[in-house]
């Protein structure tokens, strides 16, 4: 299974994904590149800007209409 297939399958379960969770779960180092490729194939994926407790900004991705925004977005994608 390709990285794109793994990421898309994850998103189709209704879960969000971040770069940290993609790396931990699937070994995906460049999540933004995989998301762009999936978007180019016609998938509607939303990018949600997030900020961690140290002020570091990152993106969380979800399929449009399929997943809910996590109450703790930095951790949610790991489950």
N, C-alpha and C positions, 0 to 999 in steps of 0.2 A: 504494500500500500504506500503510495507516495505521500509526501508531507502535505500537499494540498488536499488529498483525500482524507488524511487524518484530521486536519484542521476543520474541513467542511463537515465531516462526520461529528466532530465534537460540537460544532455550532448547531447542527441539526438536532442535537439532543436538548436544545434550549438553554445551554450553558454559555456564559461569556468566556472569552479567552484574552489573556494578556501575554506579552512577550515572555514574562517569567514563567507563567503556567505552560505556555507552548514549549519552552525549553525543557522544563521539568518533566512534562508528560510525554512529549513526542520528539525531543531533540531538535526542535526547530529553532535555529539561531536568528533567522531573519523573518519574523512573523509579518511585518509590514509588507514585505515583498510577496509573501504567500497570499496575503489578503488582497493585494492589488491584482495578482493573477486570477484569484477567484472572482473578483469583481469584473475583470475583463471577460470572464466566461459567462457573465450575466447574473451572478449571485448578488443580491442586495444585502450588503453588509454595512452596518452602521459603526462608526467610530465614536466612542464616548471618551472625552477628555477627562482624566482623573489626576489627582494630586495625592501623593503619599504623605505620611505624617512629618516627613522632613522637607516637604515642599517640592520634591522631585515630581515632574510631570511625566505621564505615560498615557498610552491609549489602551482602552478596553474595546474589544470588538464583539458584535453580536449580529445574528441574522435579523433583518428587519421584521418586527412583529412576532418573532418566535421566542425570544428570551427576555426575561425581566432584568432590570438593572439590579446588580447585587447591592446589598446593604454594606458589605465590606468588599469592594471590587478587587482589591489586591489579593484576596484569599479565595474568593468564590470559584475562580476558574480551576483551582486545584482539586475540586471535589467532583 
